[in-house]
Amino acid sequence: MLIDAVFISVLYRVNLSEYDGFGIFVAGKNTDFGAIWYSDIGYLLIINLLVLSVRPLLTIMYQALRLRIFRYNVLTHTYKNHTNNTEDNIKFLELSAGPEYKFNLKFATLNTVIFTTLCFGNAFPLLYIIVFFALIVQYMTERYSLAMFYRLPPKFTTDLPV
């Protein structure tokens, strides 16, 4: 994700002819982080960070749609001939629960936005506004999805810490 968001934008229109012995990176016009580089690359970084800022919304919408399609398929095919026994009821309750919350996947985009802002924020002050927007979107999305969408964490007994 960091490669997509930052490194590809930074390497866009780069000219490394003085460092490149093979002639691979000679297509660009920027040889250093000069004023021209900032005007060429600034809009790419801002577009990438805006897309990464709204990615939590897109992810939760995708997961909700995928879960509805899965439930529809299971309910129409598997539970069409439902008998009232214990095993089918437990499977039905498990089907009604939301997906598990995966912490590492949820905050990877926010970490990328924050890291990019820390790296290039002095050159592009607009990135600070974008990271603030990303924090608000992440907070609101996670607050809603944890309360309404994801399943409850497993219940542990008091014997566990002992």
Secondary structure, DSSP 8 states (H G I E B T S, - for coil): -HIIIIIHHHTTTB--TTT-SSS-S-S-SBSSS-HHHHHHHHHHHHHHHHHHHSHHHHHHHHHHHHHHHHHHHHHHHTSTT----HHHHHHHHHHHS-----HHHHSHHHHHHHHHHHHHTTT-THHHHHHHHHHHHHHHHHHHHHHHTS-------TTS--
